[in-house]
Amino acid sequence: MFNTIPRRRPNVRIFFQCFFLCCGTLLLCAQDRLPEKTQRQAASLPIDGIWSFKLDPLNVAIPVKGSNFTQKLPEEIILPGSTDQAGKGYKTHDMTSIRLTRLFEYSGTAWYEKNNIFLPEHWQGKDIFLFLERAHWETRAWVNGVFAGKEESLSVPHVYNITPYVQFGKNNTIRLRIDNSMIYNIAYTHAVSAETQTNWNGVIGRMEIQAFDKVHIRDVQVYPDRKSKKARVVFELANAAKRDVRGSIRLSCATTGTSRNISLPPVDVPVAGNDSLLRVTCEYQLGNDVLLWDEFSPQLYRLTCSLSASDASFSDEVSVRFGVRDFSAAGTQFTVNDRPVFIRGTVNSCEFPLTGYPPTDHAAWYKIMKTCKDYGLNCVRFHSWCPPEAAFDAADELGLYLQVENPDWRFTVGEDEALNTFYFAEAEKIFRAYGNHPSFVFFCEGNELTGKGRVPFLKKMLEQWKKDPRHLYVAASGYPNVEGSDFFDFYGARPQRWKEGLKGRFNVRPLDTRYDYADYVAKHPVPMITHEIGQWCAYPDFRQTAKYVGVLKPYNYELFKEGLREKKMLDQAHDFHIASGKFQVIQKKEEFESYFRTPGMGGYHLLQLNDFPGQGTSPVGVTDVFYDPKEYVAAEEFRRMQNPQMPLLRTDRLVWTNAESFLADAELVNFGAADIRAGKMSWSIKYPDGRVYASGAFEPVDFPVGRIVPTGKLSVPLNRITQATSLEIVFSLEGTDASNRWTIWVYPEQLPETDAKEVLVTRQWNKKTRQYLEKGGKVFLLADTALIDSDVPPGFSGISWNAVWSGTPPNLLGILCNPAHEAFRHFPTDFHSNWQWFDLVRYSRPMLLDHAPSSLKPIVQMIPDWNNNRKIGLVIEARVGKGKLLMTCIHLSGIMPTSPVARQMYYSLLKYAAGDAFEPEANVTPEIIDKIFKPTWPKSPQK
């Protein structure tokens, strides 16, 4: 019997690929076979378990006429698995903050041998194949000392026809030489990258000896046509002996895993010929009531193909699972089955720290895909790699659209003919192995491709790919945009572009929710998916390090933790994580909505749902790298942010005064399963305690799929608000789960006078200020930002990707404060950044406080870059001598005339300084305050 995996029936087979290599005098070296979710009647023998093993770093053990096979391999290893898992290779002696640490590294050739493989006598007369589901990445095979061929692929099974070399009724020996060195110069692709899965050596997934009749089904490709209600089925029959074949293939089809059971009548297709490879094409009627596949209703069919000979000399049976769907580009939008669809994708970069390689089992991939669905996504892009069969299976069942990529991320595209040939072949193997999956919607060459020959090479690739009509094609993800692509996966339309620094949208001006990317859409005649958006980070959660019990260790996180310990802020680690995480979600929400607000937009790829462990370490996810949730946002909340039926708010700003009326336009975009007739959207404006300030409903409107529909206007006077407050705007589409919410802030236009006669309000840290403190006075120091000694850029947004990799700001993660602190009695705030903090952060000179005692905790602290843990403050308080100092580096005096937020902050801080609650806990010397300012500033009390 052969291996089974969860959710499968026994006798599950893999779709072999057709690929012949000529080596020496061999006539047949390798033959690819059927994919894993294909079921067939065939004999197989698992060969997993203990193998003999030897590293060959100098590449000196190539057998000559089999002579070297007399020497046994001295070590042992378990397959499936990798050299890393077995502790083979070179022990790591250092650690890095750039990525996870691989405990055992090895690049080169390694030898694997199993010598107790007994093949039954009744297999004699059959075709025998060696099947290795996934290997890294060049394999060569010897059977009983005879060379059986070579395979190279990073994406599909390695399969060998070993019929001439096996012995029946006896034990057989198989020796593998696996080479994971840089056979081609493609080190950056995530198929081999040290930043993610690592360039492992070994074999993963199923390992089998398989036996088939001399005439058998080698390949089945299904091309469903929704409109004609037919499926074109193309068979390839292997007939290596060139027998005179006479027989038939019986086709029968039924739904599988659906609520409705439909069985279609069988059809017999005659087969005749004597070529070594017979190709048969037929059409199969799918009936009048065709069940369709999409994200909302992933209906699947199983086509069973039974081959039989007229003289009963051979037989075979294969069943292929497929879905009926049309995925097309219509203008600037995608359609599925003629209905507009909006891509809400995430990137998968092959991060699997426990093993260092991707899983091949259904359960693991089902968890990943189900998590993506639970968080509101409908698409997964595999960044410069192709996943194993189980990923496609899970996506088929759950209704996810997949973007598969050739393992290509180069800077010399098109310049190496050998590599060009490899990629042409690799793409063809991927189409053949996984093309029947309805989830396989998009394909491209790889990520961010550059090189002198890239455009001619990519145009030629597009021409080749389009022979398979089941997918949409784009030349590359990110760039370049190449004519002939069905859509563009383009990086420009996002609020923070690579190395844009503080010129990104979130750092240039306060937020408005009218911004969209209609100008980008207008530039392109085809749909545009925005490349790698939402790269906002959260401070790392050090508690997750206990999960890393496999081949990759989180020493980068340990280094970050040590840096925080050295700055005496380790007790704040969890607060940093939660506060920055809340701000991360706020930024991602606005970014998502900006794409939903854009008419004709194709969608986006989020980078990414889970954390990225390399490239400087990028905790960009709302789940950790293992797809486990982070505590600061639940899947339900994140899913609501990407609901295919999305209420939208367009307003000029989020900060208002009570002398104004809140003005906004309401819209709803519908990318759901059907049009909405006479949909009624209600609205409410609520205080933080849930009390309703105002509410109502818009007139009923039709919401056709694929359109942004204006719903109504809001004009709500704010004059009943007498104290600063936040308000929550809620839109809900009645009778559905579609709802959305936003926060606005309302401040009094006029603030009362503050009795602060005992408080010295000053912009100068000088002799007079010190003397006032020495006498026991209270000082509110509005520090002159030009004089503060700090190299911290006042970026409002969080860190995008990471500052180490980009080398540019933003390099902070928002604010951390205690909303219950008396300093905020008149300034309502959360403990983390939100949009009302823009003026206060952007117009500041953040103070460096590493020199201050650990007891000095800023009232408003900036969360640092995890790579550079520094104590940074915007507002501090301390006892200096006999006096009390309240100090801010926010340029309040300069922005108060135009900023109601700044006026309110000034008022709240001044009231605090003048009140009895002003009792700082930390004691500092004047010299501590001196060091906050530039050395040129006079510091001596005598001056």
Summary of the structure (lengths in Angstrom):
residues: 943
radius of gyration: 32.3
end to end distance: 91.2
largest distance: 112.6
contacts: 3347
relative contact order: 0.08
helix: 19%
strand: 36%
